[in-house]
């Protein structure tokens, strides 16, 4: 009678058991398809602050002006001033001073690569990810030029874009540790929390619903 020289290890048994369970689940549910490298690549489009992930291509404000005017100006204005409810793109660090600071590309954004990433993944509104890499580089350069951050003839690519220093680069700090500073109550603590109002009953909720209705009508 044939006998194994050594008993199977627990890890091997668990692996065989997991494979058997997986096969059974596939037979039972018959759901899903394998993810191909191309499908994964279509989702893996994020760009890091250091430019990691930037594709080949290039563009300047001069080459990107036409693409901006035809694809972006309808919402953001020819000079980045913002039209209607769409945000402005041009400003200075002084826009952050005061009780009502304005966060725009020139005043707030810490990295130029973030601008490229956002345009590439989410713009233009209603037709996201329809721009070529060259168009994104050109539009990014055009917006940075409107903010007087780079010259009109400055060519941006995967190497030069991360080198752009934004005005608010030092306006952010690296978070570390807990941001909860409250102390544990030890005496005379509130025994019962009373809810005095709800968002669903507020004017803010009503305004949000109106916005949703407005956006819905826009897409019809």
WOGI-V904419 format. One record per residue. PHI is phi in whole degrees, -180 to 180 (999 if undefined). NEAR is the number of other C-alpha atoms within 12 Angstrom. D_CENTER is the distance of its C-alpha to the mean C-alpha in whole Angstrom. Layout:
[[PHI & NEAR & D_CENTER] [PHI & NEAR & D_CENTER]]
This chain:
[[999 & 3 & 64] [-77 & 4 & 61] [-129 & 7 & 59] [-69 & 8 & 56] [-65 & 6 & 57] [-136 & 6 & 54] [-68 & 10 & 52] [-65 & 13 & 48] [-73 & 11 & 46] [-61 & 10 & 44] [-64 & 11 & 41] [-66 & 12 & 42] [-62 & 13 & 43] [-65 & 13 & 40] [-64 & 14 & 38] [-63 & 15 & 41] [-65 & 14 & 40] [-64 & 14 & 36] [-64 & 14 & 37] [-64 & 14 & 39] [-64 & 14 & 37] [-62 & 16 & 34] [-64 & 15 & 37] [-64 & 14 & 38] [-64 & 14 & 35] [-62 & 15 & 34] [-70 & 12 & 38] [-73 & 11 & 37] [-92 & 11 & 34] [47 & 12 & 34] [-128 & 12 & 30] [91 & 10 & 27] [-135 & 9 & 27] [-61 & 11 & 26] [-88 & 11 & 23] [-80 & 10 & 24] [-62 & 10 & 22] [-68 & 11 & 21] [-63 & 12 & 19] [-62 & 11 & 18] [-64 & 12 & 17] [-66 & 13 & 15] [-91 & 14 & 13] [-85 & 17 & 12] [-121 & 24 & 10] [-70 & 24 & 8] [-117 & 26 & 9] [-80 & 21 & 10] [-57 & 26 & 12] [-85 & 23 & 15] [92 & 27 & 14] [-59 & 21 & 15] [101 & 23 & 14] [-64 & 32 & 15] [-86 & 25 & 17] [-67 & 20 & 20] [134 & 20 & 21] [-164 & 30 & 21] [-177 & 35 & 22] [-126 & 34 & 23] [-63 & 34 & 23] [-66 & 29 & 26] [-80 & 27 & 25] [-91 & 35 & 22] [-61 & 31 & 24] [-64 & 21 & 25] [-65 & 32 & 22] [-64 & 36 & 20] [-62 & 25 & 23] [-84 & 18 & 23] [-114 & 28 & 20] [-124 & 38 & 18] [-64 & 29 & 21] [-57 & 23 & 22] [-101 & 25 & 19] [-103 & 27 & 19] [83 & 24 & 22] [-64 & 25 & 24] [-115 & 26 & 23] [73 & 31 & 20] [-79 & 25 & 22] [82 & 21 & 20] [-121 & 17 & 22] [59 & 12 & 23] [-89 & 14 & 20] [-87 & 18 & 17] [-72 & 22 & 16] [-77 & 31 & 18] [-112 & 35 & 16] [-114 & 31 & 19] [-177 & 33 & 21] [-135 & 26 & 22] [-57 & 26 & 22] [-65 & 19 & 25] [-67 & 22 & 23] [-88 & 21 & 21] [-88 & 14 & 25] [110 & 9 & 27] [-77 & 8 & 26] [-125 & 9 & 24] [-66 & 15 & 21] [-108 & 22 & 19] [-95 & 22 & 16] [-134 & 31 & 15] [-61 & 41 & 14] [-75 & 35 & 18] [-99 & 30 & 18] [-121 & 31 & 15] [-62 & 34 & 12] [-85 & 26 & 14] [-132 & 33 & 13] [-69 & 44 & 13] [-66 & 39 & 11] [-66 & 32 & 8] [-63 & 38 & 9] [-60 & 48 & 10] [-60 & 35 & 7] [-68 & 28 & 6] [-62 & 35 & 9] [-66 & 32 & 10] [-91 & 26 & 8] [-127 & 21 & 8] [-118 & 28 & 11] [-76 & 28 & 14] [-57 & 23 & 14] [89 & 17 & 16] [-148 & 15 & 16] [-63 & 18 & 13] [62 & 23 & 13] [-102 & 19 & 16] [-92 & 29 & 16] [-77 & 24 & 18] [-60 & 29 & 17] [-63 & 29 & 20] [-65 & 37 & 19] [-66 & 48 & 15] [-60 & 45 & 17] [-66 & 39 & 19] [-67 & 46 & 17] [-60 & 49 & 15] [-63 & 43 & 19] [-63 & 43 & 20] [-66 & 45 & 18] [-65 & 47 & 18] [-68 & 34 & 22] [-60 & 31 & 22] [-89 & 31 & 21] [58 & 24 & 24] [-93 & 32 & 22] [-133 & 28 & 23] [-78 & 19 & 26] [-63 & 25 & 26] [-95 & 20 & 28] [-70 & 27 & 25] [-92 & 30 & 24] [-103 & 41 & 20] [-149 & 31 & 20] [-63 & 30 & 18] [-91 & 20 & 21] [-85 & 24 & 21] [-61 & 40 & 17] [-65 & 28 & 17] [-83 & 21 & 20] [-70 & 34 & 19] [-98 & 22 & 20] [-80 & 33 & 18] [-58 & 28 & 20] [-103 & 26 & 18] [-56 & 24 & 18] [-92 & 15 & 20] [-84 & 15 & 19] [-118 & 13 & 17] [-122 & 9 & 19] [-74 & 9 & 18] [-71 & 7 & 19] [-151 & 7 & 22] [73 & 7 & 24] [-81 & 7 & 24] [-98 & 8 & 23] [-92 & 8 & 26] [-104 & 7 & 29] [-67 & 7 & 31] [-96 & 8 & 34] [-69 & 10 & 36] [-72 & 9 & 38] [-111 & 8 & 42] [-153 & 8 & 44] [54 & 8 & 44] [-83 & 10 & 41] [-69 & 10 & 40] [-85 & 9 & 41] [-142 & 7 & 40] [-89 & 7 & 36] [-107 & 8 & 37] [-83 & 7 & 34] [-91 & 8 & 35] [-161 & 10 & 33] [-128 & 11 & 30] [-61 & 14 & 27] [-65 & 12 & 28] [-100 & 13 & 31] [-90 & 13 & 29] [-67 & 13 & 29] [-61 & 13 & 25] [-64 & 15 & 25] [-63 & 14 & 27] [-65 & 15 & 25] [-63 & 16 & 22] [-65 & 17 & 24] [-64 & 14 & 25] [-64 & 15 & 22] [-60 & 14 & 21] [-65 & 14 & 24] [-63 & 14 & 24] [-66 & 15 & 20] [-61 & 12 & 23] [-66 & 10 & 25] [-65 & 11 & 23] [-85 & 11 & 22] [-75 & 8 & 26]]
